[in-house]
Amino acid sequence: MSDHLLVERQGDIATLVLNKPKSHNAISIDMYRDLPGLVADLDGDPQVKVVVVRGAGQKAFASGADISEFEQERGNATAARNYNEHVAAAERALEGMAKPTIAMIHGYCIGGGAGLALACDLRFADPRARFAITPSKLGLVYSLESTKRVVDLAGPSRAKWILMSGQQIEAERALQLGLFDEIHPTEELESATYAFAEVITTRAQFAVRSGKAMVNRVVRGQVADDEETTGIRNSSFDTEDYAEGVRAFLEKRAPRFSWR
């Protein structure tokens, strides 16, 4: 397991840390390779309700993939295919989590860092954050899956601008484009991110995860309920959390949800 990926737990919230601060948390092939396993462990841990993904320190979420590895790991098409499969698997693992994920973005969120952030459900950033997708600066082609995430958030025309230019986008502009969801002062970003994560932990988790699954279905093109989505919705009425939610509302108190 890479020493450059750390998992921290506090209550119902887990934090996945990209831990290479000396290189602005540049993502190595080992980090990409190990990330799906860590994500699977967190998704399967009944004590975890929300996962925050962040970079070590306050200078960068991640400055991109570790370019110092490219000659060895992406020196030709065969090697690049293997490398790209690890990148895609890491991004799919984050995107495919049943539990909510929040990318907490200090400073640089570039290239591979942007790819991981886009695979999270939400992105909270500070005013110094800079977002860029840079294959056009390296003579590379962004994957279709990663491109779709940009298009889903920013729209096709803006996605083309982002991909063709490779330019860094300041935090306020990234917020306007839909790439970031919230911006908080640097010294308040951590507390704001974890405060929102804490809110999610107080909600009915079956509803939280089912809501995420429903949105993902819409993003993939589903526009009408089918047997599976109808079954998910109807089954919520059989959960103890539904009964508790109704009781709490009638008794004018905060609900105590138990489903994990």
N, C-alpha and C positions, 0 to 999 in steps of 0.2 A: 504494500500500500504506500502511495506517495506521501512523503512527509510534508508536502506542500498543499495538502487538503486536510483541514481540521474540522471536526464536528464538535460543537459545544451545545449543551442542553441547559435550559433554564425553565423549569415548569413544563408547560405544554408546548413550548416553542424551542425548536432546534435551529442552530445557525451553522451553515456550511461556509467555511472561510477559505478563500483562495489565498494561500499563504506564501507569497514570494515578494515581499515588499521591496527588496533591493532591486528587482526588475519590474516594479510597478505591477506585480502579480501577473506577469506574462504566463500564459498557460502552456505547460509542457505536454508532450505526448503521454507521459505517465499520468498526468493529472486527468487528461481526457479519458485515458484507459480505465482509471480507477473510479471515476465519478459515477457511472451507472450503478456500481455495486453499493456505493455509499447511499445513493438516492433510494435504491431498493430497500436498504436497511431502514432508512428513515420512514419510507412509505409504509413499511410493515410494522413499525414500532407503535403499539397502541398508546404509548404515552405522548406521542408527538401529534399535534394538531396543525401546526403551521411551521413552514421552513423559511428562514431568511437566508438569502445567499448574499455574501458580501466579500470584498477584498480586504486584506489586512491593511491597517492604517487608514489614512484619510486622503492619500494622494491618488489612488486609483481603485476602481472596481477590478478592472483588468485591462492592461494596455494592449492586449491582443494575444494571439498565439506566439509562442517563443520562436522568433525568426532565426535564432542561432541554431536551431535544430533543422532548418529547412533543407539545407544541402544534403544532410544525411537521411532525414525522414521523408522528404518530398523531392528528392533529387531527380526522380523520373516518374513516369506515369504509373508504374507498378507500385513503387513505394508510396506515391501520393494516394493511390486508391486505398491502401491500407490505412494511411493516416486519416484520410477523409472519412473512412468508415467509423473510426474512433470518435472523431468530432461529431458526426451525425448521431452516433449512439449516445453520446453525452447530452446533446441537445434534446434528443427524443426522450431520454430518461427524465430530464427536468420537466419538459412539456407534458409528459405522460403521467406525472404524479397525480394520484387521486387527491392528495392534500394540497391546500393552497401554498403558493410560493411567492415570495416578495424579494426582488433584487434591490438591495440597498446600495446606491451608487454614489460614492465619493469620487470626484475627479474623473480620470480617464475611463471611458467605457468604449473601447476601440476594437475593431476587428473581431477576433474570437471572443473577446469580452462582451461585445455587443451581441454576439450570437447566443451566449449563455443568458444574458439579461433578457433578450427577446423570448427565450424559451420559458421564462418565469411568467407567472400570471400577472404580476404588477411590478412596476418600477418606480421607486421613490429615490429622488436624487437631491443633491445640494446644488447651489447656484454655480459652483465651479465645475460641475460635471460637463464633460465633453463627449459627445456620441459620434461615432463614425464607423462606417463599414468600408474597408479599404482594399478589396481585391483589385480594383482598377489601378491602384498604385503599385501593385506587385505583379501584374500580368496574369492574375488568376480569375476564375469564374466562381461566383457564389452559387451554392447549391439551390435547387428549386425549393426544397423544404424551408431553408433559411430565408430565401427570397419571399416566399409566401407569408412568413411572419411579418416581414416589413410591409408588404402590400396590405395585409389585414389591418395593420395599425395606421399606416400613413396614407394608403391609397396608391394606385398604380403610378400616377404621374410623379408624385413626391418620391416614391420608391425608386423610380428611374433616376431622379435627381441625386438621391443619396448614393446609389450604386455607381452611377457614371462619374460623379465628381470625386467620391471618396473623401469629401471635405468634412472637417470636424464641425459639429452642430452644437451651438451653445445651449445650455440647459433650458432657458425660456423658450427658445425656438423648438427644441425637442418636445417640450410640453405642448406647444401649439400643434405640432405634427402628430401628437398622440403616441410618441415613442416613450415619453415619461408620463406617469400618472399624477405625481405630486412632487413639488419642490419645497424643501425646507432649508432654513439657514444651516450652515455646516455644523455648528455646535448643537443644533436641535434635530438633525436628521435621524440619529440613532434613536433618540427617545420617541420621536414621532413614528418611526417605522415600527418599533416594538409596541407602542401604544395601539397602533392599528392591528398588529398581529394579535395582541391581547384581546381586542374586541372580537376578532374572529373566533378565538378560543372559547368565548362565552356563548357563542351561537350553537344551534343544533347542528352537529357535525354531519349527520346524514343529509340534511338540507344543504349545508355548505358544499359538500363534495358532489352531491347530485346537481346542484346549481352549476358548478364548474363543468361537470360532464355535459350538461345541456348546452351551455355556451359553446363548448368545443364541438359538439355535434352541428350547431348552427354554422360555426366557422368552416366546418368541413362540407357544408352545403345542404344539410338536412333542413327542410322548411316545414314539415308537418310531422305530428306525432305518429309513431309506429307502435307496434305491440310492446317493444322494449321500453320506450320512453313513457308510455302510458302505464306500464307495470311499475316503473320506478316511482312515478308520481303517486299512484294509488297505494303503493306499499308504505309510503310515508305515514299514512293514516293508521297503520298498525304499530307504529313505533311508540315506545314509552316517551320519547322526546315530544311527540305530538301531544300526547295526553298531558305531559308536564307543561308544555307551552300554553295549552288552553287553561289548565288549572292556575298557572301563574298569572295569566292575564286576568282571569276572573277574581283572583285574590289580590290583585294589584301589588305584585311582588316580582322580583327578578327570578327568571326560571333557573332551575338547576338541572341542566341537561346531562345525561349520563352516557349516551351512545358514543362509542369510539370506533 
